[in-house]
């Protein structure tokens, strides 16, 4: 059984405004076990994690780059027991995410990894906004993407450079913020195809970053679809944060591969369709995506590892798409196709 501790921190009740609560999920491991634990988090949908390496590993890294740092605080570098952390909103929908993490870690404990992965103890801390801010907000900075976007963490007040559209995001739940190669390439392709008045469909919306961005570029309306119930809350929140009205934005939850009712609720004839998911799902939904597109409409796909590029491309061509452009970055692939 996976060793688990659940600590409930006292929450502040003296604040008049609503205080968002968060869960910090921490798995203790070894330096050798880091990658396996990160993979388990990723399988649970938690791609953004923080790691705390051992003192020995951190010092070895710094000693290779001694010209760039000072030894004054060397004793503060690293921890006694390495760990991997991720943060999710403390909402009912996150229970399933936590269960996925627990199952993944249990599988690691039952597997002969060939090395010591440590205790694999799970510690879940309940935190309020103030605790969360101290832990992760310092790591998020405004970033320019493509020629049009200025992605801005929601707590930073800043004006976008000339000719750029400000896209505000709260990267607090386990979805994309624009920093990952797959999301960045999708945004770079979106800005080349979205036109004022377009209807847009976002398959596997996550945070809603692609569909919200499309409305900011001038799309008349966007429909965002995801299998994860948490996505509805996050995407709607990000839409509202960017001034996107309810009349411009809908979120629908369900499994497109098996939910015929959901498929029937997604009307045909979209001007732009995007799917930033994984290769296997892109292949599976390709025929359905084709029916969602107007003739000649752009279909943007990403989340594809380079080893599966040809396989995905062939499946999309079989579904009736033609390849117009391909972007590659650090082992990831994005494609712009036409229906």
C-alpha positions as CSV (number, residue, x, y, z in Angstrom):
1,X,0.0,0.0,0.0
2,X,1.2,3.5,-0.8
3,X,2.2,5.3,2.4
4,X,0.1,8.5,2.5
5,X,-0.2,11.4,4.9
6,X,-2.9,14.0,4.6
7,X,-2.2,17.2,6.5
8,X,-5.0,19.8,6.9
9,X,-3.6,23.3,7.4
10,X,-5.7,25.8,9.2
11,X,-7.4,28.2,6.8
12,X,-7.9,31.9,7.3
13,X,-11.4,32.9,8.1
14,X,-10.8,36.6,8.6
15,X,-10.7,37.5,4.9
16,X,-13.9,38.9,3.5
17,X,-13.2,37.9,0.0
18,X,-13.2,34.3,-1.3
19,X,-10.0,32.4,-0.6
20,X,-9.1,29.8,-3.1
21,X,-7.8,26.6,-1.6
22,X,-5.1,24.3,-3.1
23,X,-3.7,20.9,-2.7
24,X,0.0,20.4,-2.7
25,X,0.7,16.8,-3.7
26,X,4.2,15.8,-2.7
27,X,5.9,12.4,-3.4
28,X,9.1,11.6,-1.6
29,X,11.6,9.6,-3.6
30,X,15.4,9.5,-4.5
31,X,17.3,11.3,-7.1
32,X,17.2,8.1,-9.2
33,X,13.4,7.8,-8.8
34,X,12.7,11.4,-9.9
35,X,11.9,10.6,-13.5
36,X,9.6,7.7,-12.6
37,X,7.6,9.9,-10.2
38,X,7.4,12.8,-12.7
39,X,6.1,10.3,-15.2
40,X,3.4,9.1,-12.8
41,X,2.4,12.7,-12.2
42,X,2.2,13.3,-16.0
43,X,0.0,10.2,-16.4
44,X,-2.4,11.8,-13.9
45,X,-2.5,15.0,-16.0
46,X,0.0,16.9,-13.9
47,X,2.7,18.1,-16.3
48,X,3.9,21.1,-14.3
49,X,5.8,19.9,-11.2
50,X,8.5,21.2,-9.0
51,X,11.3,19.1,-7.8
52,X,13.6,19.2,-4.7
53,X,16.8,17.4,-5.4
54,X,19.2,16.0,-2.8
55,X,22.0,18.1,-1.5
56,X,24.5,15.8,-3.3
57,X,22.9,16.0,-6.7
58,X,22.3,19.8,-6.5
59,X,26.0,20.3,-5.5
60,X,27.2,18.1,-8.3
61,X,25.2,20.2,-10.8
62,X,26.5,23.4,-9.4
63,X,30.1,22.2,-9.3
64,X,29.9,21.6,-13.0
65,X,29.0,25.3,-13.4
66,X,31.0,26.8,-10.6
67,X,31.7,30.0,-12.6
68,X,28.0,31.0,-12.4
69,X,27.5,30.8,-8.6
70,X,28.9,31.6,-5.2
71,X,29.7,29.0,-2.5
72,X,28.3,31.2,0.3
73,X,25.0,29.4,0.6
74,X,26.1,26.0,-0.5
75,X,24.9,24.4,2.7
76,X,21.3,25.5,1.8
77,X,21.3,23.8,-1.6
78,X,19.3,20.6,-1.9
79,X,17.3,18.5,0.7
80,X,17.8,15.4,2.7
81,X,14.9,13.5,1.0
82,X,14.2,14.5,-2.6
83,X,10.6,15.0,-3.6
84,X,8.3,15.9,-6.6
85,X,5.4,18.3,-6.0
86,X,2.4,19.4,-8.0
87,X,-0.5,21.7,-7.2
88,X,-4.2,21.4,-8.0
89,X,-7.3,23.4,-6.9
90,X,-9.0,22.0,-3.8
91,X,-12.2,21.3,-5.6
92,X,-14.2,18.0,-5.7
93,X,-13.1,17.3,-9.3
94,X,-9.5,17.1,-8.1
95,X,-10.2,14.0,-6.1
96,X,-9.9,11.9,-9.2
97,X,-6.6,13.5,-10.1
98,X,-5.2,12.6,-6.6
99,X,-6.5,9.1,-7.0
100,X,-4.7,8.8,-10.3
101,X,-1.5,9.9,-8.6
102,X,-1.9,7.4,-5.9
103,X,-2.5,4.6,-8.4
104,X,0.5,5.6,-10.4
105,X,2.8,5.6,-7.3
106,X,1.3,2.3,-6.1
107,X,2.3,0.8,-9.5
108,X,5.8,2.1,-9.1
109,X,6.1,0.5,-5.6
110,X,4.9,-2.8,-7.1
111,X,7.4,-2.6,-10.0
112,X,11.0,-3.8,-9.9
113,X,12.6,-0.6,-11.2
114,X,16.2,-1.8,-10.9
115,X,17.1,1.0,-8.5
116,X,16.1,2.5,-5.2
117,X,13.1,4.9,-5.7
118,X,12.9,5.7,-1.9
119,X,9.8,5.6,0.3
120,X,7.4,6.9,-2.4
121,X,5.5,8.4,0.5
122,X,2.7,10.7,-0.6
123,X,2.0,13.9,1.5
124,X,-1.0,16.1,0.6
125,X,-1.1,19.5,2.1
126,X,-4.1,21.8,2.0
127,X,-3.1,25.4,1.4
128,X,-4.7,28.7,0.9
129,X,-3.9,31.3,-1.7
130,X,-1.2,32.9,0.4
131,X,0.7,29.6,0.9
132,X,0.3,28.9,-2.9
133,X,1.7,32.2,-3.9
134,X,4.8,31.7,-1.8
135,X,5.5,28.4,-3.4
136,X,5.0,28.9,-7.1
137,X,4.0,32.3,-8.4
138,X,7.6,33.5,-8.5
139,X,8.3,31.0,-11.3
140,X,5.8,32.4,-13.8
141,X,6.7,35.4,-15.8
142,X,5.1,37.1,-18.8
143,X,6.1,35.5,-22.1
144,X,5.8,36.5,-25.8
145,X,4.5,33.8,-28.1
146,X,4.5,34.1,-31.8
147,X,3.9,37.6,-33.3
148,X,0.7,38.3,-31.5
149,X,0.4,36.9,-28.0
150,X,1.6,38.2,-24.6
151,X,0.8,35.5,-22.0
152,X,0.5,37.2,-18.6
153,X,0.0,35.5,-15.3
154,X,-3.2,36.9,-13.8
155,X,-1.6,38.4,-10.7
156,X,0.8,40.6,-12.8
157,X,-0.5,44.0,-14.0
158,X,1.4,44.9,-17.1
159,X,0.7,46.3,-20.5
160,X,1.4,44.2,-23.6
161,X,4.0,45.4,-26.1
162,X,2.6,47.1,-29.2
163,X,0.7,44.9,-31.6
164,X,0.4,42.0,-29.1
165,X,-2.8,40.6,-27.5
166,X,-2.7,40.1,-23.7
167,X,-3.7,36.6,-22.8
168,X,-4.2,36.4,-19.0
169,X,-4.0,33.0,-17.4
170,X,-4.1,31.5,-13.9
171,X,-1.8,28.5,-14.1
172,X,-3.0,27.1,-10.8
173,X,-4.6,23.9,-12.0
174,X,-3.0,21.1,-14.0
175,X,-3.4,22.6,-17.4
176,X,-1.4,24.5,-20.0
177,X,-0.1,28.0,-19.5
178,X,1.6,28.5,-22.9
179,X,5.1,27.6,-21.6
180,X,5.1,24.1,-23.0
181,X,6.3,23.6,-26.6
182,X,3.0,22.0,-27.7
183,X,0.9,24.9,-26.5
184,X,3.3,27.5,-27.8
185,X,3.3,26.0,-31.3
186,X,-0.5,25.8,-31.3
187,X,-0.7,29.5,-30.5
188,X,1.9,30.3,-33.2
189,X,-0.3,28.5,-35.7
190,X,-3.6,29.9,-34.4
191,X,-2.5,33.5,-34.9
192,X,-2.0,32.7,-38.6
193,X,-5.5,31.3,-39.3
194,X,-8.1,32.8,-36.9
195,X,-10.1,35.6,-38.5
196,X,-12.7,38.0,-37.1
197,X,-16.1,36.3,-36.9
198,X,-14.8,32.7,-36.9
199,X,-16.4,29.9,-35.0
200,X,-13.7,27.9,-33.2
201,X,-13.7,24.3,-31.7
202,X,-11.0,23.4,-29.1
203,X,-10.8,19.6,-28.6
204,X,-9.1,18.7,-25.4
205,X,-9.2,22.3,-24.1
206,X,-7.5,21.9,-20.7
207,X,-7.1,25.5,-19.4
208,X,-9.0,26.8,-22.4
209,X,-5.9,28.7,-23.6
210,X,-6.4,28.0,-27.3
211,X,-10.1,28.7,-27.4
212,X,-9.8,31.8,-25.3
213,X,-6.9,33.0,-27.4
214,X,-9.0,32.5,-30.5
215,X,-11.7,34.8,-29.2
216,X,-9.1,37.4,-28.3
217,X,-7.9,37.2,-31.9
218,X,-11.4,38.0,-33.1
219,X,-13.3,34.7,-33.2
220,X,-17.0,35.2,-32.7
221,X,-17.6,32.1,-30.6
222,X,-15.6,29.1,-29.2
223,X,-16.6,25.7,-28.0
224,X,-14.1,24.0,-25.6
225,X,-14.3,20.3,-25.0
226,X,-12.4,18.1,-22.5
227,X,-12.8,14.8,-20.8
228,X,-11.7,16.2,-17.4
229,X,-14.4,17.8,-15.3
230,X,-11.9,20.2,-13.7
231,X,-11.4,21.7,-17.2
232,X,-14.8,23.3,-17.1
233,X,-14.1,25.4,-14.1
234,X,-10.6,26.3,-15.2
235,X,-11.5,27.2,-18.8
236,X,-14.6,29.3,-17.8
237,X,-12.5,31.1,-15.2
238,X,-9.8,31.9,-17.8
239,X,-12.3,33.0,-20.3
240,X,-13.9,35.4,-17.8
241,X,-10.5,36.7,-16.8
242,X,-9.9,37.7,-20.4
243,X,-13.2,39.5,-20.8
244,X,-14.7,36.7,-22.9
245,X,-18.5,36.7,-22.3
246,X,-20.6,33.6,-21.7
247,X,-22.3,34.3,-25.1
248,X,-18.9,33.8,-26.7
249,X,-17.7,30.7,-24.9
250,X,-19.1,27.2,-24.1
251,X,-17.4,24.3,-22.3
252,X,-18.6,20.7,-22.8
253,X,-17.3,17.8,-20.8
254,X,-17.1,14.2,-21.9
255,X,-15.2,11.5,-23.8
256,X,-15.4,12.3,-27.6
257,X,-14.3,8.7,-28.4
258,X,-17.3,7.1,-26.7
259,X,-19.9,9.7,-25.9
260,X,-22.3,9.9,-28.9
261,X,-24.5,12.4,-27.2
262,X,-21.5,14.7,-26.8
263,X,-20.6,14.2,-30.4
264,X,-24.1,15.2,-31.5
265,X,-24.0,18.3,-29.3
266,X,-20.9,19.6,-31.3
267,X,-22.4,21.0,-34.4
268,X,-20.6,20.9,-37.7
269,X,-19.0,23.6,-39.8
270,X,-16.4,25.2,-37.6
271,X,-14.0,27.8,-39.2
272,X,-11.1,26.7,-37.0
273,X,-10.5,23.4,-35.1
274,X,-7.6,22.7,-32.7
275,X,-6.6,19.6,-30.7
276,X,-3.6,19.9,-28.4
277,X,-3.7,16.4,-26.9
278,X,-1.7,13.2,-27.6
279,X,-0.9,11.3,-30.7
280,X,-3.2,8.3,-30.0
281,X,-6.3,10.5,-29.3
282,X,-5.6,12.7,-32.4
283,X,-5.5,9.5,-34.5
284,X,-8.7,8.3,-33.0
285,X,-10.7,11.5,-33.4
286,X,-9.4,12.4,-36.8
287,X,-12.5,11.3,-38.7
288,X,-14.8,13.1,-36.3
289,X,-12.7,16.2,-36.4
290,X,-13.0,16.2,-40.2
291,X,-16.8,16.3,-39.9
292,X,-16.5,19.3,-37.6
293,X,-14.5,21.4,-40.1
294,X,-15.9,23.6,-42.9
295,X,-14.4,22.6,-46.2
296,X,-10.9,24.0,-46.3
297,X,-11.0,24.9,-42.6
298,X,-7.7,24.8,-40.7
299,X,-7.2,21.9,-38.2
300,X,-4.3,22.4,-35.8
301,X,-2.9,19.4,-33.9
302,X,-0.1,19.2,-31.3
303,X,1.0,17.1,-28.3
304,X,2.7,14.7,-30.8
305,X,6.1,13.3,-29.9
306,X,8.4,13.3,-32.9
307,X,8.6,9.5,-33.0
308,X,4.9,9.4,-33.9
309,X,4.8,12.3,-36.4
310,X,4.5,10.1,-39.5
311,X,1.9,7.9,-37.9
312,X,-0.3,10.9,-37.0
313,X,0.2,12.5,-40.3
314,X,-0.9,9.3,-42.2
315,X,-4.0,9.0,-40.1
316,X,-5.0,12.6,-40.7
317,X,-4.4,12.3,-44.4
318,X,-6.6,9.1,-44.4
319,X,-9.3,11.1,-42.7
320,X,-9.3,13.6,-45.5
321,X,-6.9,16.4,-44.3
322,X,-4.0,17.8,-46.2
323,X,-0.9,18.9,-44.4
324,X,-0.1,22.6,-44.8
325,X,2.6,23.3,-42.2
326,X,4.6,21.5,-39.5
327,X,6.4,23.0,-36.5
328,X,8.9,21.1,-34.4
329,X,10.4,22.0,-31.1
330,X,12.5,19.9,-28.6
331,X,11.0,16.6,-29.6
332,X,7.4,17.8,-30.1
333,X,5.5,18.3,-33.3
334,X,2.5,20.5,-34.2
335,X,0.7,20.4,-37.6
336,X,-1.5,22.8,-39.5
337,X,-3.8,20.9,-41.8
338,X,-6.8,21.8,-44.1
339,X,-10.1,19.9,-44.2
